[in-house]
């Protein structure tokens, strides 16, 4: 049986913002092997968390388009600023009509919501109005939302009514049960990996392509240039390494992120450290170029304060790069195998520098690291996910 699924997400690549939510797209493209999927990706009229482009260029985003086997719907929605807890109400208000009309022509059997807030609360309302089950995938931001009383109550309502909760890491699964979700309905399904892209490249060629000094140590970090990704902490750790006699280079791949662009602070940190010749901002790299940079680096470093399942860690491993990462989200699960990386307890520069020095003092089997990183692909994630969708649909039918 091929289930009919409406996947509901505010985070998905779209014209003009092609890199936003690539992991959501990758999972759905893989799941489309086993299910018929339409994607409901509402586009906000105003994006308050994107001050550089607060007015969304709506003329560039069609209401309906195709992406391989996926059909994408882009209804418009609006939410007032400063009342984040009410966003599920507004999201439901603006998507209820499009969802009902779609259901008349494509009788989907389940709503697949990505993120607990605001999609989870909106999916609860949509599912009730249509008499359908819904699932929620938790990806990391739910931990922050749960710190706010009103959002925490909204998360709890959604979790307690969802047919299944899909968490990308064990800490997120624990959050769901702590807010009242039945443990039997909570499942951990990690993200997958595209091993056709993320695999080891010839290291000397990859280094030459970036212009790396062949005799120096090269560290790589990747992710949006936001505070929570901690790139500035790595710059501060790099300064400590230099004072300790290790003149390493730091390469940072990523572009401006949300809710605010942290690039000015990062640039200030680089200038204040006096390390401008040793810190290289690569901008947003396409997947092939990112895989090449990962293959070139001596270490991949993650200094995040919050993550769900940090795809870049898994991708770096698949390219053979040992990892130094803070203990956040699924990092302990990804680095659970011996000989693949070093976990540091926090992102204080001294702690990061000590972790980097420890990693550089070890001998790594990069081929074994790559085999570990490539051990789970998107197809396996899609099979596990589809099994839960089918269980939820059959349960609702009974």
C-alpha positions as CSV (number, residue, x, y, z in Angstrom):
1,X,0.0,0.0,0.0
2,X,1.3,3.4,-1.0
3,X,0.0,5.9,1.5
4,X,-1.1,9.4,0.5
5,X,0.7,12.0,2.7
6,X,0.5,15.7,3.1
7,X,3.9,16.9,4.4
8,X,3.5,20.2,6.3
9,X,6.6,22.4,6.8
10,X,7.5,26.0,6.9
11,X,11.2,25.0,6.2
12,X,11.7,23.8,2.7
13,X,13.9,25.0,-0.3
14,X,12.0,27.4,-2.5
15,X,12.9,29.8,-5.4
16,X,15.2,32.5,-4.0
17,X,16.0,30.4,-0.9
18,X,17.2,27.1,-2.3
19,X,19.4,26.1,0.7
20,X,16.7,26.5,3.4
21,X,15.7,23.0,4.7
22,X,17.6,20.8,2.3
23,X,17.4,17.9,4.9
24,X,13.6,18.1,4.8
25,X,13.7,17.9,1.0
26,X,16.1,15.0,1.1
27,X,14.0,12.9,3.5
28,X,10.8,13.5,1.4
29,X,12.5,12.7,-1.9
30,X,13.6,9.4,-0.4
31,X,10.1,8.8,1.1
32,X,8.5,9.4,-2.3
33,X,9.8,5.9,-3.3
34,X,7.2,4.5,-0.9
35,X,4.4,7.1,-0.7
36,X,2.6,9.7,-2.7
37,X,3.5,13.0,-1.2
38,X,2.3,16.6,-1.6
39,X,4.2,19.2,0.4
40,X,2.4,22.2,2.0
41,X,5.1,24.8,2.4
42,X,3.5,28.1,3.4
43,X,5.5,31.2,2.5
44,X,5.3,34.1,5.0
45,X,4.4,37.5,3.6
46,X,6.8,39.1,6.1
47,X,9.8,37.3,7.7
48,X,10.6,39.2,10.8
49,X,13.6,37.0,11.6
50,X,15.2,37.9,8.3
51,X,15.9,41.6,8.6
52,X,17.9,41.8,5.4
53,X,14.9,40.6,3.4
54,X,11.8,41.1,5.6
55,X,9.5,41.4,2.6
56,X,9.4,38.0,1.0
57,X,9.7,38.2,-2.9
58,X,6.4,36.5,-3.4
59,X,6.4,37.0,-7.2
60,X,9.3,34.6,-7.4
61,X,7.5,31.8,-5.5
62,X,4.7,30.1,-7.5
63,X,1.7,28.8,-5.7
64,X,2.2,25.3,-7.2
65,X,5.3,23.6,-8.6
66,X,7.0,20.2,-8.9
67,X,10.2,18.9,-7.5
68,X,10.9,15.5,-8.9
69,X,8.2,13.2,-7.5
70,X,7.0,15.9,-5.0
71,X,4.2,18.4,-5.7
72,X,4.9,21.6,-3.7
73,X,2.1,24.0,-2.6
74,X,3.2,27.5,-1.5
75,X,0.1,29.2,0.1
76,X,0.8,32.6,1.7
77,X,0.5,33.2,5.4
78,X,1.0,36.0,7.8
79,X,1.7,36.1,11.5
80,X,2.0,39.2,13.8
81,X,5.3,39.9,15.4
82,X,6.0,39.3,19.2
83,X,3.3,36.7,19.7
84,X,5.2,33.5,18.8
85,X,2.9,31.3,20.9
86,X,0.0,32.2,18.6
87,X,1.8,31.2,15.4
88,X,0.1,27.7,15.2
89,X,-3.2,29.5,15.2
90,X,-2.2,31.8,12.3
91,X,-0.5,29.0,10.4
92,X,-3.7,26.9,10.6
93,X,-5.9,29.9,9.6
94,X,-4.0,30.5,6.4
95,X,-3.5,26.9,5.4
96,X,-6.9,25.4,6.3
97,X,-8.5,26.4,3.0
98,X,-5.6,25.2,0.8
99,X,-5.4,21.9,2.7
100,X,-9.2,21.3,2.4
101,X,-9.1,22.0,-1.3
102,X,-6.1,19.8,-1.8
103,X,-7.8,17.0,0.1
104,X,-10.7,17.1,-2.3
105,X,-8.4,16.3,-5.3
106,X,-5.7,14.4,-3.4
107,X,-7.3,12.5,-0.5
108,X,-4.3,12.3,1.7
109,X,-4.5,10.0,4.7
110,X,-2.1,11.6,7.1
111,X,-0.5,15.0,7.8
112,X,3.3,14.8,8.3
113,X,4.3,17.9,10.3
114,X,7.9,18.9,10.5
115,X,8.9,20.7,13.7
116,X,6.9,20.8,16.9
117,X,6.2,24.6,16.6
118,X,4.4,26.1,14.9
119,X,3.7,23.2,12.5
120,X,2.8,20.7,15.3
121,X,0.1,22.9,16.7
122,X,-1.2,23.9,13.3
123,X,-1.3,20.2,12.2
124,X,-3.3,19.3,15.3
125,X,-6.0,21.8,14.2
126,X,-5.9,20.8,10.5
127,X,-6.0,17.0,11.3
128,X,-9.0,17.5,13.6
129,X,-10.9,19.5,11.0
130,X,-10.3,16.7,8.4
131,X,-10.7,13.7,10.7
132,X,-7.1,12.5,10.0
133,X,-4.1,11.3,12.0
134,X,-1.0,13.4,12.1
135,X,2.7,12.9,12.9
136,X,5.3,15.4,14.1
137,X,9.0,15.3,13.5
138,X,11.2,17.0,16.2
139,X,14.4,18.5,14.9
140,X,16.0,20.5,17.7
141,X,14.3,23.9,18.1
142,X,11.6,22.3,20.3
143,X,14.1,22.4,23.2
144,X,14.1,26.2,23.1
145,X,10.4,26.5,22.5
146,X,9.7,24.3,25.6
147,X,11.4,26.9,27.8
148,X,8.5,29.4,27.1
149,X,5.4,28.5,29.1
150,X,2.8,29.2,26.4
151,X,4.8,27.4,23.7
152,X,5.5,24.6,26.1
153,X,1.7,24.1,26.6
154,X,1.1,24.2,22.8
155,X,3.8,21.6,22.3
156,X,2.3,19.3,25.0
157,X,-1.1,19.5,23.4
158,X,0.3,18.6,20.0
159,X,2.5,15.8,21.3
160,X,-0.3,14.2,23.3
161,X,-2.6,14.1,20.3
162,X,-0.1,13.1,17.5
163,X,-0.4,9.6,16.2
164,X,3.4,9.3,16.2
165,X,6.3,11.5,17.3
166,X,9.5,11.1,15.2
167,X,12.6,12.5,17.0
168,X,15.9,12.7,15.2
169,X,17.7,12.2,18.5
170,X,17.2,10.6,21.9
171,X,17.1,14.0,23.8
172,X,14.2,15.1,21.6
173,X,12.4,11.8,22.3
174,X,12.8,12.4,26.0
175,X,11.4,15.9,25.6
176,X,8.3,14.5,23.9
177,X,7.6,12.0,26.7
178,X,8.3,14.6,29.4
179,X,5.5,16.7,27.8
180,X,3.0,13.8,28.0
181,X,3.5,11.9,24.7
182,X,3.0,8.2,25.2
183,X,6.4,6.5,25.0
184,X,4.9,3.8,22.7
185,X,4.2,6.6,20.1
186,X,7.7,8.2,20.3
187,X,10.3,6.8,17.9
188,X,13.9,7.9,17.1
189,X,14.6,8.0,13.4
190,X,17.9,9.7,12.6
191,X,18.4,11.7,9.4
192,X,20.1,9.9,6.5
193,X,22.9,10.7,4.2
194,X,23.5,11.0,0.4
195,X,26.7,8.9,0.0
196,X,26.8,9.6,-3.7
197,X,27.8,13.2,-2.7
198,X,29.4,12.8,0.7
199,X,32.3,10.4,0.3
200,X,36.1,10.9,0.5
201,X,37.8,12.9,-2.3
202,X,41.5,12.8,-3.1
203,X,42.9,14.9,-0.3
204,X,45.7,16.6,-2.0
205,X,43.4,17.7,-4.9
206,X,40.8,18.9,-2.4
207,X,43.4,21.0,-0.6
208,X,44.8,22.4,-3.8
209,X,41.3,23.4,-4.9
210,X,40.9,25.6,-1.8
211,X,44.4,26.9,-1.9
212,X,45.3,25.3,1.5
213,X,48.9,25.5,2.7
214,X,49.9,21.8,2.4
215,X,52.1,22.0,5.5
216,X,49.6,23.6,7.8
217,X,46.8,22.2,10.0
218,X,43.3,23.0,8.6
219,X,40.1,23.0,10.6
220,X,36.6,23.2,8.9
221,X,33.3,24.4,10.4
222,X,30.0,24.6,8.4
223,X,26.6,26.0,9.0
224,X,24.6,29.2,9.0
225,X,26.4,32.2,10.4
226,X,24.3,32.4,13.5
227,X,25.2,32.7,17.1
228,X,24.1,29.2,18.0
229,X,26.5,27.6,15.5
230,X,29.4,29.0,17.5
231,X,31.8,29.8,14.6
232,X,33.0,32.8,16.6
233,X,33.9,30.5,19.5
234,X,36.1,28.5,17.1
235,X,37.9,31.7,16.1
236,X,38.6,32.3,19.8
237,X,39.8,28.7,20.2
238,X,42.0,29.2,17.1
239,X,43.6,32.2,18.8
240,X,44.4,30.1,21.8
241,X,46.0,27.4,19.6
242,X,48.2,30.1,18.0
243,X,49.4,31.3,21.4
244,X,50.2,27.6,22.2
245,X,52.4,27.3,19.1
246,X,49.9,25.7,16.7
247,X,49.3,28.2,13.8
248,X,46.3,26.3,12.3
249,X,43.8,27.7,9.8
250,X,40.0,27.8,10.2
251,X,37.7,27.5,7.2
252,X,34.1,28.4,7.6
253,X,31.4,27.3,5.1
254,X,28.0,29.0,5.4
255,X,25.9,32.0,4.7
256,X,23.7,34.4,6.7
257,X,21.2,32.6,8.8
258,X,18.1,33.1,10.8
259,X,16.8,34.6,13.0
260,X,19.6,37.1,12.6
261,X,22.7,37.4,10.6
262,X,25.7,37.0,12.9
263,X,28.3,37.8,10.3
264,X,29.2,41.3,11.7
265,X,30.0,39.8,15.1
266,X,32.0,37.0,13.5
267,X,34.0,39.5,11.4
268,X,34.6,41.6,14.4
269,X,35.9,38.6,16.3
270,X,38.2,37.7,13.5
271,X,39.6,41.2,13.3
272,X,40.0,41.6,17.1
273,X,41.8,38.2,17.2
274,X,44.4,39.4,14.6
275,X,43.9,36.1,12.8
276,X,42.4,37.4,9.5
277,X,45.1,35.6,7.4
278,X,44.2,32.3,9.1
279,X,40.4,32.5,9.0
280,X,38.7,31.9,5.6
281,X,35.0,32.5,5.0
282,X,33.9,30.3,2.1
283,X,30.3,31.4,1.9
284,X,27.6,28.9,1.1
285,X,29.1,25.8,-0.7
286,X,27.1,23.5,-2.9
287,X,27.1,19.9,-1.6
288,X,29.9,18.7,-3.9
289,X,32.2,21.5,-2.9
290,X,31.3,21.0,0.8
291,X,32.2,17.3,0.5
292,X,35.5,18.3,-1.1
293,X,36.3,20.8,1.8
294,X,35.4,18.1,4.4
295,X,37.8,15.7,2.6
296,X,40.6,18.3,2.7
297,X,40.3,19.3,6.4
298,X,42.3,17.7,9.2
299,X,39.3,18.0,11.5
300,X,35.7,19.0,11.2
301,X,34.6,21.2,14.2
302,X,31.1,21.8,15.5
303,X,30.7,24.4,18.3
304,X,26.9,24.6,18.4
305,X,24.9,25.3,21.5
306,X,21.9,23.4,20.2
307,X,21.3,20.8,17.5
308,X,18.8,18.1,16.7
309,X,20.6,15.7,14.3
310,X,23.5,17.8,12.9
311,X,23.8,16.5,9.4
312,X,27.1,18.2,8.8
313,X,28.7,16.0,11.4
314,X,27.5,12.8,9.7
315,X,28.5,14.3,6.3
316,X,32.0,15.1,7.5
317,X,32.5,11.6,8.8
318,X,31.3,10.2,5.5
319,X,34.1,12.2,3.9
320,X,36.6,10.6,6.3
321,X,37.1,13.7,8.5
322,X,37.4,13.1,12.2
323,X,35.1,15.4,14.2
324,X,35.5,17.6,17.3
325,X,32.0,18.6,18.5
326,X,30.1,19.9,21.5
327,X,27.9,17.5,23.4
328,X,24.6,18.7,21.9
329,X,21.6,16.9,20.3
330,X,22.5,13.7,18.6
331,X,26.3,14.3,18.7
332,X,26.8,11.6,21.3
333,X,24.9,9.1,19.1
334,X,26.7,10.1,15.9
335,X,30.1,9.9,17.6
336,X,29.3,6.8,19.6
337,X,31.7,4.5,17.7
338,X,35.3,4.6,18.8
339,X,37.8,6.2,16.6
340,X,35.6,8.8,14.8
341,X,35.9,11.9,16.9
342,X,36.1,13.8,20.2
343,X,33.2,15.2,22.1
344,X,33.8,18.4,24.2
345,X,31.5,19.3,27.1
346,X,30.9,22.9,26.2
347,X,31.9,25.5,23.7
348,X,34.1,27.6,25.8
349,X,37.2,28.5,23.7
350,X,39.6,26.8,26.1
351,X,37.6,23.6,26.1
352,X,37.3,23.7,22.3
353,X,41.0,24.3,21.9
354,X,41.8,21.4,24.2
355,X,39.5,19.1,22.3
356,X,41.2,20.1,19.0
357,X,44.6,19.6,20.4
358,X,43.6,16.1,21.7
359,X,42.2,15.2,18.3
360,X,45.3,16.4,16.4
361,X,47.5,14.3,18.7
362,X,45.7,11.1,17.6
363,X,46.1,8.9,14.6
364,X,42.9,8.5,12.6
365,X,41.8,5.9,10.1
366,X,40.0,8.1,7.7
367,X,38.7,5.2,5.6
368,X,37.1,3.6,8.7
369,X,35.6,6.9,9.6
370,X,34.1,7.2,6.1
371,X,32.6,3.7,6.3
372,X,31.0,4.6,9.7
373,X,29.6,7.9,8.3
374,X,28.1,6.2,5.3
375,X,26.4,3.4,7.3
376,X,22.9,5.0,7.2
377,X,21.4,6.5,4.1
378,X,18.2,8.4,3.4
379,X,16.5,5.2,2.0
380,X,16.7,3.5,5.4
381,X,15.3,6.7,7.0
382,X,12.5,6.7,4.5
383,X,11.6,3.0,5.1
384,X,11.5,3.5,8.8
385,X,9.3,6.6,8.4
386,X,6.9,5.0,5.9
387,X,6.4,2.1,8.3
388,X,5.2,4.6,11.0
389,X,3.0,6.4,8.6
390,X,1.3,3.1,7.7
391,X,0.9,2.1,11.3
392,X,-0.7,5.5,12.1
393,X,-3.1,5.3,9.1
394,X,-4.2,1.7,10.0
395,X,-4.6,2.6,13.6
396,X,-6.8,5.6,12.7
397,X,-8.9,3.4,10.4
398,X,-9.5,0.9,13.3
